[in-house]
């Protein structure tokens, strides 16, 4: 079994549009970059600014054909954007894993276990600060 780390970044004509995949069809938001690792090992990271749809399609087809699991952080976001970009069939052929959800299920505690008013954060930035302090300011 092989895994590939994957992430996309987005932006829009207004900052609040950057998180809304529905804005893609109206040309009010877009995918600004995509990055992924080499699923067969090594330290290679591949990335591109303003990724062409065909490159993303090729990446997804490759993962589906080679039974590569795509791992991301809050993959619902990435999946929603890829579907909005017209890659629904390719997205559905792939196997996805969400590291944020796995982490949450691993360490979730009842809300009453936290001090009054405190909640556990599951942001990627907080996870990096906690587990990879050398990269805290990535």
Secondary structure, DSSP 8 states (H G I E B T S, - for coil): -EEEEEEEEEEESSGGGGG-GGGTTTTSEEEEEEEEE-TTSSS-EEEEES--HHHHHHHHHHHHHTTEEEEESSHHHHHHHHHHTT-HHHHHHSEEEEHHHHHHHHH---GGGS-TT------HHHHHHHH-GGGTT-
